[in-house]
Amino acid sequence: MFDLGEIIQRASSKTYDLGYGLFASNHVSKLLIIDNQAMATVAGQFKYKVTLENNTAGQFLASCTCPAGDYQEICKHGVAVALKVNSLSAAEFADANANDETAQDNERSELIAWFLDKPTTELTDIIMAFLDESEHEYDKWVLIMANDKQAMGAGELSKLITKALPKKQIWGWSEVRGYFAEADSLFEMIFPAIEKLPVDQQWLLNLKALVRLNTVLEGIDDSGGFRFEIEGSLNQKLSELFNQLPWSDEQKAQWIFEHFEDYKYDVFPSVPHDFDITPSVNTLFLSQCTAAIEKRLQAGVDFDDWRQKNALTRLTSVLIKQAQEQDDWQEQLRLIKLTAHDSDDYLKIAALCKARNDLLDAEYYLKQAYQRANKPHEVLACKRDEIALRLELSEFKAAWAIAWQLFVDSPSFNGFKNLQTLQLKTGIIDAEFTQKVEQLLLSLSDKAAKSNQGAYRFTNYPSELLDFYIDQNDIAKARSLAAKHEVKSSQLITLAGLIMAQYPQESIDLYHKSLSNIIGQTNNDAYREATNLLIKIEKNLKDTNADCTLLYDMIGTLAKSFKQKRNMMKLLREYFPECF
């Protein structure tokens, strides 16, 4: 029913192996198949609901209630269900089909009828025994009862918020998951109770809950994101309640400003972005930002202190955004200059001027950036921006001279390709350009071969030169270089493909070296990568009616060299049985 080949491609090898383990251990239960959809429960540390489907567009879709289901295309539980479905015989498949849904409905109806036959006292005992097993389930129903009799007050709800989010030190994944599952259960009851109160009390209770969440997270490692449901609900409710508050515009602007200027909480709505503030409140808020900027500048800002600079930059950011919306680029420029201090700041100003075609001002601020460039990467950024500015000014020779010097200072294949593009833009054609590039890369490649120290340890110049030769289709030099130097496996694979027809044995030798490096990584992803490459080589040979003997001999040699890699051997036997 499901294409296991597609599932193997979309799931990592580790996920697939774990899923196979769950399937083989009979952890899949309650399987129900309806048309092109399969649903089941998979038991691991917890029980998870899995749904798999081949939709009408021919796409395979998977969902699971486990944490990994939120970010993986298919999790291990999904793999287990797919394997279970595909392992069914025709009779088992029919049993798992829609008839099971009828059976489950009948089972549910029988259970309901059984409960209805029970005396009230016995039924009450059953319910209370169930509630006694979970403190939070008990509290939840006490809350439902109390709120059903009479709306709960703000004080009672405040205590319940504290109870729902107790302070604990929790670092284990499953413990954190359980903590927030219980909190979610209680907040399902707390939120409706809060909504019965006046708006100002709703606001205070939701704010208290959000502050409490920040407090408890100081002792909880929620890297799994189990808080997200509560966090999202609280953020949304706080944002929606803001404009309903019986506050004046001045009070609202003051609150927005205080929570924007001082970043108090890690978990909180984005201020002012998440609050749909009215134009009048926004005007008052921006006025407070302007006043705060002037106050800080008058007191003096130490721009070498990143905290002081960031605080000022944060205040100006909302004013810059307003200037952008009003297309007032002069105001943008003025505001950016207020916090300009280092080279990068002045490059941003130069970029703004260049975007508005004010090239003379752009040149002025570029000079300011150069004056403040104290580190190599800052000088490099200035030179790159200067190339773009010289092109805008039609100063093509100057642009080319800077770009060429940058390449000489740090030669690379990507730098060569960038210079090729620049040639087309400037129209400056150097007849000896490729020869100069080759000589420079060749010289550095030779020096790198003699020394592993200094600048040569950070750049693999033989690899850069090999990319250059392959790009220039200089196969003879590429073959010679690959035979003498250590280069990347990916480059050997590319070169092997180019020379297969003319030099089959040399090509196979290059493939063997690359595959040995890949398999030597000793992990299932590497094994699959090696297998896929072998499959591709075989296909290319067969498509051209070429002899596969050398390939199969190489596979046999790999099998002998890596016979202890059981998973690799399993793949080779599966796809190349003729080699064994």
C-alpha positions in Angstrom: 0.0 0.0 0.0 2.9 2.4 0.8 6.0 2.9 -1.2 8.8 1.9 1.2 11.4 3.2 -1.3 10.0 6.7 -0.9 9.8 6.3 2.9 13.5 5.3 3.0 14.4 8.4 1.1 12.4 10.8 3.2 13.3 9.3 6.6 16.9 9.3 7.9 18.5 5.9 8.1 18.4 6.1 11.9 14.7 6.9 11.9 14.0 4.0 9.5 16.0 1.6 11.7 14.2 2.7 14.9 10.9 2.4 13.1 11.8 -1.1 11.9 12.6 -2.0 15.5 9.1 -0.9 16.7 7.4 -2.9 13.9 9.5 -6.0 14.6 8.7 -5.8 18.3 4.9 -5.7 17.6 4.5 -2.2 19.0 1.8 -1.3 16.4 -1.8 -1.8 17.5 -5.3 -0.7 16.7 -4.6 -0.6 13.0 -7.5 0.7 10.9 -7.4 1.1 7.1 -9.9 3.1 5.2 -9.4 3.5 1.5 -5.9 5.0 1.0 -5.5 5.9 4.7 -4.1 3.9 7.6 -4.4 4.8 11.3 -2.8 3.1 14.2 -1.4 3.4 17.7 2.3 2.9 18.3 3.6 2.2 21.8 7.0 3.4 22.8 7.7 5.4 26.0 4.2 6.8 25.4 1.4 5.8 23.0 1.2 7.9 19.8 -1.5 8.1 17.2 -0.2 7.8 13.6 -2.0 8.5 10.3 -0.6 7.6 6.9 -2.2 8.5 3.6 -1.7 8.2 -0.2 -3.7 11.3 -1.3 -5.5 11.7 -4.6 -2.5 13.6 -6.0 -0.3 10.6 -5.4 1.6 12.1 -2.4 2.5 10.2 0.7 1.5 12.1 3.8 2.4 11.2 7.4 1.4 12.6 10.8 2.0 11.6 14.4 1.3 12.9 17.8 4.9 12.5 19.0 7.2 15.5 19.3 9.3 14.5 16.2 6.1 14.5 14.2 6.2 18.3 14.3 9.5 18.6 12.4 10.2 15.2 10.6 8.5 14.3 7.3 8.0 10.8 8.7 9.0 9.8 12.2 9.9 6.3 13.5 6.3 5.6 14.5 5.1 6.4 11.0 7.8 4.0 9.6 6.6 1.3 11.9 3.0 1.7 10.8 4.0 1.7 7.1 6.0 -1.5 7.6 3.1 -3.1 9.5 0.6 -2.3 6.7 2.9 -3.6 4.0 3.5 -6.8 5.9 -0.2 -7.8 6.0 -1.5 -10.7 4.0 -4.6 -10.2 1.9 -6.8 -11.6 4.6 -5.2 -9.5 7.3 -5.5 -6.4 5.1 -9.2 -7.1 4.8 -9.6 -7.5 8.5 -7.8 -4.2 9.2 -10.1 -2.4 6.7 -13.2 -0.5 7.4 -14.9 -3.4 9.2 -12.6 -2.6 12.2 -14.2 0.8 12.5 -17.6 -0.9 12.9 -16.1 -3.2 15.5 -14.7 -0.3 17.4 -18.0 1.5 17.3 -19.7 -1.6 18.6 -17.2 -1.9 21.4 -17.8 1.7 22.4 -21.5 1.3 22.3 -21.2 -1.8 24.5 -19.1 0.1 27.0 -21.6 3.0 27.2 -24.4 0.5 27.7 -22.4 -1.2 30.5 -21.9 2.2 32.2 -25.6 3.0 32.0 -26.5 -0.2 33.7 -24.4 0.6 36.7 -26.0 2.1 39.8 -25.2 5.7 40.5 -23.1 4.9 43.6 -21.0 2.3 41.7 -20.5 4.7 38.8 -19.4 7.4 41.1 -16.9 5.1 42.7 -15.5 4.3 39.3 -15.1 8.0 38.4 -13.5 8.9 41.7 -11.1 6.0 41.5 -10.1 7.3 38.1 -9.7 10.9 39.3 -7.6 9.8 42.4 -5.0 8.4 40.0 -4.1 11.9 38.8 -3.8 15.0 40.9 -4.2 17.3 38.0 -7.3 15.4 36.6 -8.9 15.7 40.1 -8.1 19.4 40.2 -9.5 19.9 36.7 -12.9 18.5 37.7 -13.0 20.4 41.0 -12.5 23.5 38.9 -15.2 22.5 36.4 -17.6 21.9 39.4 -16.7 25.1 41.1 -17.0 27.2 38.0 -20.3 25.5 37.1 -21.8 26.4 40.5 -20.5 30.0 40.6 -17.9 31.9 38.5 -14.6 31.8 40.2 -12.9 35.0 41.4 -9.6 36.5 40.3 -7.9 35.4 43.5 -8.9 31.7 43.1 -7.8 31.7 39.5 -4.5 33.3 40.4 -3.8 30.4 42.8 -4.8 27.9 40.2 -2.4 29.4 37.7 0.4 29.0 40.3 -0.7 25.4 40.9 -0.8 24.7 37.1 2.8 26.0 36.8 4.6 24.9 39.9 8.3 25.7 40.3 10.4 22.7 39.6 13.9 21.6 38.4 13.2 19.4 35.5 15.7 18.4 32.8 14.5 15.1 31.4 12.6 15.1 28.1 9.7 12.8 29.3 9.4 14.6 32.6 9.1 18.0 30.9 6.6 16.6 28.5 4.5 15.3 31.4 4.8 18.6 33.3 3.3 20.7 30.4 0.7 18.0 29.5 -0.7 18.4 33.0 -0.4 22.2 32.7 -2.3 22.2 29.4 -5.0 20.1 31.0 -5.6 22.6 33.8 -5.4 25.6 31.5 -8.2 24.1 29.4 -10.4 24.9 32.4 -8.6 28.1 33.6 -9.0 30.0 30.3 -12.8 29.7 30.1 -13.1 30.7 33.7 -10.9 33.8 33.1 -13.1 34.8 30.2 -16.1 35.3 32.6 -14.3 38.1 34.4 -14.1 41.8 33.5 -11.5 42.7 30.8 -9.0 44.3 33.2 -9.0 41.2 35.4 -8.6 39.0 32.4 -5.6 41.1 31.4 -3.9 40.8 34.8 -4.5 37.1 35.1 -3.1 36.3 31.6 -0.2 38.6 32.2 0.4 36.8 35.6 0.3 33.4 33.8 2.9 34.6 31.2 5.2 36.0 33.9 4.8 32.7 35.8 5.7 30.7 32.7 8.9 32.7 32.3 9.7 32.1 36.0 9.2 28.3 35.9 11.2 28.0 32.6 14.3 29.1 34.5 14.3 25.7 36.1 13.0 23.6 33.2 14.8 22.5 30.0 12.0 22.8 27.5 14.2 22.3 24.4 11.4 20.0 23.1 9.0 23.0 23.0 6.3 21.4 25.1 5.3 24.8 26.4 4.4 26.1 23.0 0.6 25.5 23.3 0.3 27.5 26.6 2.8 30.1 25.4 0.9 30.7 22.1 -2.5 30.9 23.9 -1.2 33.4 26.5 0.5 35.6 23.9 -2.6 35.7 21.7 -4.9 36.4 24.6 -2.7 39.2 25.9 -2.5 40.8 22.4 -6.3 40.6 21.8 -7.1 42.0 25.3 -4.9 45.1 25.0 -7.2 47.2 22.9 -10.2 46.2 25.0 -8.6 47.6 28.2 -10.4 50.7 29.7 -7.1 52.7 29.6 -6.4 56.0 28.1 -4.2 56.3 25.0 -1.4 57.7 27.2 -1.6 54.7 29.5 -1.5 52.2 26.6 1.4 54.0 25.0 3.3 54.0 28.3 2.8 50.3 28.8 3.9 49.5 25.2 7.0 51.8 25.6 8.0 50.2 29.0 7.8 46.7 27.6 9.6 47.7 24.4 12.5 49.6 26.0 13.2 47.0 28.6 13.3 43.5 27.3 12.0 41.8 30.5 10.9 38.3 29.4 12.1 35.6 27.0 8.6 34.3 26.4 6.3 37.3 25.6 4.5 38.8 22.6 6.7 40.9 20.3 6.2 44.6 21.3 4.9 46.6 19.6 4.5 44.2 16.6 2.0 41.7 18.1 -0.2 44.5 19.5 -2.6 46.0 17.1 -2.2 49.5 18.5 -4.3 52.4 17.2 -2.7 55.2 15.2 -3.1 57.6 18.2 -1.4 55.2 20.6 1.4 54.6 18.1 2.0 58.3 17.7 2.4 58.7 21.5 4.6 55.6 21.7 6.9 56.9 19.0 7.1 60.3 20.8 8.3 58.4 23.9 10.9 56.6 21.9 12.1 60.0 20.4 12.3 61.5 23.9 14.2 58.4 25.3 16.7 58.7 22.4 17.4 62.3 23.1 17.8 61.6 26.8 20.3 58.9 26.2 22.3 61.0 23.7 22.5 63.9 26.1 23.7 61.6 28.9 26.3 60.2 26.5 26.4 56.7 24.9 29.4 54.5 25.1 29.2 52.9 21.7 32.0 50.4 22.6 29.5 49.0 25.2 27.3 46.7 23.1 24.5 46.9 25.7 24.3 50.7 25.4 24.5 50.7 21.6 21.9 47.9 21.3 19.5 49.8 23.6 19.8 52.9 21.4 19.5 50.9 18.2 16.4 49.2 19.5 14.7 52.7 20.2 15.6 54.0 16.7 14.4 50.8 14.9 10.7 51.6 15.3 11.3 55.2 14.1 13.3 54.0 11.1 10.5 51.6 10.3 8.0 54.5 10.3 10.3 56.5 8.0 10.5 53.5 5.6 6.7 53.3 5.5 6.5 57.0 4.7 9.3 56.7 2.1 11.3 59.4 4.0 14.8 58.2 3.3 16.4 61.4 4.7 14.8 60.6 8.1 16.0 57.0 7.8 19.5 58.4 7.1 19.4 60.7 10.1 18.2 58.0 12.5 20.8 55.4 11.3 23.5 58.0 11.8 22.5 58.5 15.4 23.8 55.0 16.2 26.6 54.8 13.6 29.9 53.9 15.2 31.7 51.1 13.5 32.6 50.3 9.9 29.5 48.1 9.4 27.2 51.0 10.4 28.6 53.3 7.8 28.4 50.6 5.1 24.7 50.4 5.8 24.4 54.2 5.4 26.4 54.0 2.1 24.1 51.2 0.9 21.0 53.4 1.7 22.5 56.3 -0.3 23.4 54.0 -3.2 19.9 52.6 -3.3 18.6 56.1 -3.7 21.1 56.8 -6.4 22.9 59.4 -4.2 26.3 58.0 -5.3 28.4 60.9 -4.1 27.1 60.6 -0.5 27.5 56.8 -0.8 31.2 57.4 -1.6 31.6 59.7 1.3 30.1 57.2 3.8 32.2 54.4 2.3 35.3 56.4 3.1 34.0 56.8 6.7 33.6 53.0 6.8 37.2 52.5 5.6 38.4 54.8 8.3 36.8 52.7 11.0 37.7 49.3 9.5 40.2 47.9 12.0 39.9 44.2 11.3 40.6 42.2 8.1 37.0 41.2 7.6 35.8 44.8 7.9 38.3 45.9 5.3 37.2 43.1 3.0 33.5 44.2 3.4 34.5 47.7 2.5 36.3 46.6 -0.6 33.4 44.5 -1.8 31.0 47.4 -1.4 33.4 49.6 -3.2 33.4 47.3 -6.2 29.6 47.6 -6.4 29.8 51.4 -6.0 32.5 51.7 -8.7 30.3 49.8 -11.1 27.4 52.2 -10.3 29.8 55.1 -11.1 30.9 53.4 -14.3 34.4 53.3 -13.0 35.0 49.8 -14.4 38.8 49.8 -14.3 38.8 50.7 -10.7 36.2 48.0 -9.9 38.2 45.4 -11.8 41.5 46.5 -10.1 40.0 46.1 -6.6 38.3 42.8 -7.5 41.5 41.4 -9.0 43.6 42.4 -5.9 41.0 40.7 -3.6 41.4 37.5 -5.7 45.2 37.7 -5.5 45.0 38.1 -1.7 42.7 35.1 -1.4 42.5 33.0 -4.5 39.7 30.5 -4.9 37.6 28.9 -7.5 34.5 30.8 -6.5 36.5 34.0 -6.7 37.5 33.1 -10.2 33.9 32.6 -11.2 33.0 36.0 -9.6 35.7 37.6 -11.7 34.3 36.0 -14.8 31.0 37.6 -14.1 32.6 40.9 -13.4 34.3 40.8 -16.8 30.9 40.6 -18.5 29.7 43.6 -16.5 32.7 45.8 -17.1 33.6 44.7 -20.6 37.2 44.5 -19.4 38.7 41.5 -21.1 42.2 40.3 -20.1 43.4 37.8 -22.7 45.7 36.3 -20.1 43.1 36.2 -17.4 42.7 32.4 -17.2 46.5 31.8 -17.5 47.1 34.2 -14.6 44.5 32.5 -12.5 46.0 29.1 -13.2 49.5 30.2 -12.4 48.4 31.8 -9.1 46.4 28.7 -8.0 49.2 26.4 -9.2 51.9 28.3 -7.3 49.9 28.2 -4.1 49.0 24.5 -4.7 52.7 23.6 -4.9 53.5 25.6 -1.8 50.6 24.0 0.1 52.0 20.6 -0.8 55.3 21.5 0.8 53.8 23.1 4.0 50.9 22.4 6.3 51.5 25.6 8.2 50.4 29.2 8.0 47.9 30.4 5.4 47.9 27.1 3.5 46.3 25.0 6.3 42.9 26.9 5.8 42.6 26.5 2.1 42.9 23.3 0.0 44.5 24.9 -3.0 44.9 21.6 -4.9 41.1 21.3 -4.6 40.6 24.9 -5.8 42.9 24.2 -8.8 41.1 20.9 -9.6 37.7 22.8 -9.7 39.4 25.3 -12.1 40.7 22.6 -14.4 37.3 20.8 -14.5 35.5 24.1 -15.2 38.0 24.7 -18.1 37.5 21.1 -19.3 41.3 20.6 -19.1 40.9 16.9 -18.3 44.6 16.0 -18.7 45.7 18.5 -16.0 42.8 17.5 -13.8 43.8 13.8 -14.0 47.4 14.7 -13.2 46.5 16.9 -10.3 44.0 14.3 -8.8 46.8 11.6 -9.0 49.3 13.8 -7.0 47.2 15.5 -4.4 44.6 14.9 -1.7 41.3 16.5 -3.0 37.7 16.2 -2.1 35.8 13.0 -2.7 33.1 15.0 -4.5 35.7 16.2 -7.0 37.0 12.7 -7.6 33.5 11.6 -8.3 32.9 14.4 -10.8 36.2 13.7 -12.6 35.6 10.0 -12.6 32.3 10.5 -14.4 34.0 12.8 -17.0 36.7 10.2 -17.9 34.7 7.0 -17.6 34.3 6.5 -21.4 38.0 7.2 -22.3 39.8 5.9 -19.2 37.5 3.3 -17.5 40.1 1.8 -15.2 41.3 5.2 -14.0 37.7 6.2 -13.5 36.9 3.1 -11.4 40.1 3.8 -9.3 38.9 7.3 -8.5 35.4 6.0 -7.6 37.0 3.4 -5.4 39.0 6.0 -3.5 35.9 8.2 -3.1 33.7 5.3 -2.0 36.3 4.1 0.5 36.3 7.6 2.1 32.5 7.7 2.2 32.1 4.2 3.7 34.9 5.0 6.1 32.6 7.5 7.8 30.9 4.5 9.4 27.3 5.5 9.6 24.1 4.5 7.9 23.7 7.7 6.0 27.2 7.3 4.5 26.4 3.7 3.6 23.3 4.8 1.7 25.2 7.6 0.0 27.8 5.0 -1.2 25.1 2.6 -2.4 23.2 5.3 -4.3 26.5 6.3 -6.0 27.1 2.7 -7.1 23.6 2.4 -8.4 24.1 5.6 -10.4 27.4 4.4 -11.9 25.8 1.1 -12.9 22.9 2.9 -14.5 25.2 5.2 -16.5 27.2 2.2 -17.7 24.2 0.2 -18.8 22.6 3.3 -20.5 25.7 3.5 -22.7 25.9 -0.3 -23.2 29.3 -0.2 -21.5 30.9 -3.2 -19.7 30.2 -3.3 -16.0 32.9 -5.8 -15.2 35.3 -3.2 -13.7 32.5 -1.8 -11.5 31.5 -5.3 -10.2 35.2 -6.1 -9.5 35.5 -2.8 -7.5 32.3 -3.7 -5.5 33.9 -7.0 -4.7 37.0 -5.3 -3.5 35.0 -2.9 -1.3 33.1 -5.8 0.2 36.3 -7.5 1.2 37.7 -4.2 2.6 34.6 -3.4 4.6 33.3 -6.9 5.4 32.9 -5.9 9.1 30.5 -3.1 8.2 27.4 -5.3 8.4 24.8 -2.6 7.3 27.0 -1.7 4.3 27.3 -5.4 3.4 23.5 -5.8 3.7 23.0 -3.0 1.1 25.6 -4.3 -1.3 24.1 -7.8 -1.2 20.6 -6.4 -1.7 21.5 -4.2 -4.8 24.5 -6.1 -6.2 24.0 -9.8 -5.5 26.0 -10.8 -8.5 29.2 -9.5 -6.8 28.9 -12.2 -4.0 
